[in-house]
Amino acid sequence: MKLVTIRHQGHRKVGVIRPGTDRIWLLEEMLGRPVGDMLAILPELEAIRKTATFAGDGVAASDVRIEAPIPRPARNVFCVGKNYHEHAKEFTRSGFDSSASSAADAIPTAPIIFTKAPECVIADGDDILYPTGISDSLDYEAELAVVIGRRGRGIPKSRAYDHVCGYTIVNDVTARDLQARHKQWFLGKSLDTFCPMGPWLVTADEVDPENLTVKCWVNDELRQDANTRDLIFDIPTLVETISAGMTLQPGDVIATGTPVGVGIGFTPPRFLRPGDRVTIEIEGLGRLSNRVKA
């Protein structure tokens, strides 16, 4: 099931895209009650998936504005640094990596967890604002994002997927110079518009997260092309690590890390400039595309 958050007749609503169509059925009509927030229905998503039925004609996707599936997460987006082997090596070589001193310790021995402010989430098609006067080293990072649907603390790897309700795409936009200057990643990751997300949430029953092709283009040039098989720390390990002493809540988003091919991996670095378009495609999850705007 593909769930979307939309603006319809001036109101935020949640809808379902029927397979094989470009039409959206409003969840409030399917359930017989108002549904204006994706966060509100995530804990009951499994039941909704089994009982929801399509009636009527729905609405055309072209007639509504599709927002990020979770337009404003309840708390910071969890992110994972250096979680693909080749990206970990390119990041350490770049000189921007404060987590490693040499190639010998480029591959982390435990997940590197940081966060992005929830206010920086934007939708497919929205502009990434170029931070003129703040940063001139803007980078892209294509990532598979896990959405938590069931509350839990101390979740073992064996039960991790029981707590995952679905998946989406995230672009972990980064100001590399801020990341290096402050020796910590929050500021460089959390500027306004630095978390494109979407275009929708695909329920867990339709996704094999351990075998997904992840691609990213800047304009028409393919920069990243990898598979989630190459993750250093898989999703169960990430869920177990984060939840060890912290309760995961429905609606929490975990961006699982980016593969090799980011801008700092080139010599010289190839940072984003106003007018560039970043397009990310993950198998089964659609395309997320955003332009950089001055």
C-alpha positions in Angstrom: 0.0 0.0 0.0 1.3 3.5 -0.9 0.2 6.2 1.5 0.4 9.8 0.7 -0.1 13.1 2.6 -1.8 15.6 0.4 -3.4 19.0 0.3 -7.0 18.6 -0.9 -9.5 21.5 -1.0 -7.3 23.5 1.4 -6.9 20.7 4.0 -4.2 18.2 4.8 -5.4 14.7 4.3 -4.0 11.2 4.0 -4.7 9.1 0.9 -3.9 5.7 -0.7 -2.7 5.3 -4.2 -4.4 2.4 -5.9 -1.9 0.1 -7.6 -1.6 0.7 -11.3 -3.3 4.1 -11.2 -2.4 7.7 -10.7 -5.5 8.2 -8.5 -5.7 8.7 -4.8 -8.4 7.5 -2.4 -8.9 9.5 0.7 -8.4 7.5 3.8 -11.1 9.3 5.6 -13.6 8.0 3.1 -12.3 4.5 3.3 -12.4 4.5 7.2 -15.4 6.8 7.7 -13.6 9.2 9.9 -11.3 12.2 9.4 -7.6 11.4 8.8 -5.4 14.5 8.4 -2.2 13.2 9.8 -0.1 10.2 8.8 1.3 10.0 12.4 -2.2 9.3 13.7 -2.7 6.2 11.7 0.7 4.5 11.7 0.0 2.3 14.8 -3.0 0.8 13.1 -1.6 0.6 9.6 -1.6 -3.2 9.5 -5.3 -3.3 10.3 -6.0 -0.6 7.8 -4.1 -2.4 5.1 -6.2 -5.5 5.6 -9.6 -3.9 5.8 -9.5 -0.8 3.6 -11.5 -1.0 0.3 -11.6 1.2 -2.7 -14.9 2.7 -3.6 -15.8 5.5 -6.0 -13.4 7.2 -8.4 -10.9 8.8 -6.0 -9.1 12.0 -6.9 -6.4 12.5 -9.6 -2.9 12.9 -8.2 -2.5 15.9 -10.6 -5.4 17.7 -8.8 -3.8 17.7 -5.4 -0.5 18.7 -3.9 1.5 15.8 -2.6 3.4 16.7 0.6 6.2 14.7 2.4 4.6 11.6 3.8 5.4 12.8 7.3 5.5 16.6 6.8 6.7 17.4 10.3 8.0 14.4 12.3 7.3 14.6 16.0 11.0 14.6 16.7 14.4 14.7 15.0 15.0 12.4 12.1 17.5 9.7 13.1 20.4 9.4 10.6 23.2 6.9 10.2 26.7 8.1 9.1 29.2 6.1 7.0 26.9 3.0 6.6 28.1 1.8 3.2 31.7 0.5 2.9 32.8 2.5 -0.2 31.1 5.7 1.1 32.9 5.3 4.4 36.2 5.2 2.6 35.4 8.2 0.3 34.2 10.2 3.2 37.4 9.6 5.3 39.6 10.4 2.2 37.7 13.7 1.7 39.1 15.4 4.7 35.6 16.3 6.0 35.4 13.3 8.4 35.8 14.1 12.1 34.9 10.5 13.1 38.1 8.9 11.6 41.8 9.9 11.5 43.0 7.6 8.8 42.0 5.0 6.2 42.7 2.4 8.9 39.6 3.4 10.9 37.4 4.5 8.0 34.9 1.6 8.6 33.0 2.2 11.8 32.8 -0.6 14.4 29.4 0.6 15.7 26.6 2.6 14.0 27.2 6.4 13.9 23.9 8.0 14.8 23.1 11.7 14.4 19.9 13.6 13.8 18.3 16.3 11.6 15.8 18.8 12.8 12.3 17.9 11.9 11.6 21.4 10.5 13.9 20.8 7.6 11.6 18.2 5.9 10.3 19.2 2.5 8.3 17.3 -0.2 9.1 15.9 -3.6 9.2 18.9 -6.0 10.0 21.5 -3.3 13.1 23.6 -3.6 16.3 23.0 -1.6 17.3 26.5 -0.6 20.9 27.3 -1.3 22.4 28.7 1.9 24.1 31.8 0.5 26.5 33.3 2.9 26.3 30.3 5.2 27.8 27.5 3.2 29.2 27.0 -0.3 29.7 23.2 0.0 26.3 21.8 -0.5 26.1 18.0 -0.9 23.4 15.3 -1.6 23.0 11.9 0.0 20.4 9.4 -1.3 19.0 7.2 1.5 16.5 4.5 2.3 14.4 5.7 5.3 12.7 3.4 7.7 9.4 4.5 9.4 8.6 3.1 12.8 5.0 2.1 13.3 5.1 0.3 16.7 6.4 1.7 19.9 9.3 -0.1 21.6 12.4 0.0 23.8 15.2 -2.5 24.0 14.1 -4.1 20.7 16.3 -7.1 19.7 17.3 -7.5 16.1 15.1 -10.6 15.8 12.0 -8.4 16.4 13.1 -5.2 14.7 10.9 -5.6 11.6 7.9 -6.0 13.8 8.3 -2.3 14.7 8.7 -1.1 11.1 5.5 0.0 9.3 7.0 1.2 6.0 9.7 2.9 4.0 10.3 6.1 2.1 13.2 8.1 0.4 15.2 10.8 2.1 17.9 13.1 0.7 20.2 13.9 3.6 21.3 17.3 2.2 24.5 18.4 4.0 26.6 21.6 4.2 30.0 20.0 4.3 31.9 23.0 5.5 29.6 23.4 8.5 29.9 19.7 9.2 33.7 20.0 9.2 34.0 23.4 11.1 31.8 22.3 14.0 33.2 18.8 14.4 29.6 17.6 14.8 27.0 17.0 12.1 23.7 18.5 13.4 24.1 22.1 12.1 25.4 21.0 8.7 22.5 18.6 8.3 19.6 20.7 9.6 19.4 23.9 7.6 16.0 24.8 6.3 14.9 22.4 3.4 17.8 20.0 4.1 15.6 16.9 4.3 13.6 16.2 1.2 11.3 13.2 1.9 8.9 11.2 -0.2 7.1 11.0 -2.4 5.1 8.5 -0.3 5.3 5.8 2.3 5.2 2.2 1.1 4.0 -0.3 3.7 6.5 -2.9 4.9 4.7 -5.8 3.3 5.5 -4.6 -0.1 9.3 -3.9 0.4 12.3 -6.1 0.7 14.6 -3.5 2.4 17.6 -5.8 2.3 17.7 -5.8 -1.5 16.8 -2.4 -2.9 18.6 -0.5 -5.7 19.4 3.1 -4.7 20.3 5.6 -7.4 20.9 9.3 -7.4 21.3 11.7 -10.3 22.5 15.3 -10.3 20.8 16.9 -13.3 21.1 14.0 -15.8 24.4 12.5 -14.4 24.1 9.3 -12.4 26.2 9.8 -9.3 25.1 7.1 -6.9 24.2 3.5 -7.8 24.2 0.9 -5.1 22.1 -1.7 -3.2 21.0 -1.9 0.4 22.7 -5.3 0.5 25.9 -3.3 1.0 24.9 -1.7 4.3 27.5 -2.1 7.0 24.9 -2.1 9.7 21.5 -3.5 8.6 18.1 -2.3 9.6 17.7 -4.7 12.6 21.0 -3.6 14.0 20.1 0.1 13.7 16.7 -0.5 15.4 18.4 -2.5 18.2 21.1 0.1 18.6 18.8 3.2 18.8 16.1 1.5 20.9 18.6 0.1 23.5 17.9 2.9 25.9 15.6 5.1 24.0 11.9 4.3 23.2 11.2 4.4 19.5 7.8 6.0 18.8 5.4 5.6 15.8 6.4 8.0 13.2 10.1 8.0 14.0 12.1 8.1 10.8 15.5 6.4 10.5 17.6 7.4 7.4 19.9 4.4 6.9 22.9 6.0 5.3 24.1 6.9 1.8 26.2 5.0 -0.7 29.4 6.0 -2.5 29.2 8.8 -5.1 28.4 12.0 -3.0 29.9 15.3 -4.1 32.9 15.2 -1.7 33.9 11.9 -3.2 35.2 13.6 -6.4 38.5 15.3 -6.9 37.9 18.2 -6.8 34.6 18.0 -4.9 31.5 18.5 -7.0 29.1 20.4 -4.8 25.6 21.5 -5.7 24.9 24.9 -7.2 21.7 26.9 -7.7 19.8 25.4 -10.6 20.9 21.8 -10.0 18.3 19.1 -9.7 18.8 16.1 -7.4 16.7 13.0 -8.3 16.7 9.9 -6.1 15.1 6.6 -7.1 14.8 3.6 -4.8 13.4 0.4 -6.2 9.7 0.1 -5.4 9.6 3.5 -3.5 9.3 5.9 -6.4 11.4 9.0 -7.2 12.2 12.0 -5.1 13.3 15.1 -7.1 14.2 18.6 -5.8 15.8 21.6 -7.4 18.4 23.8 -5.7 17.3 27.4 -5.6 19.2 30.5 -4.7 
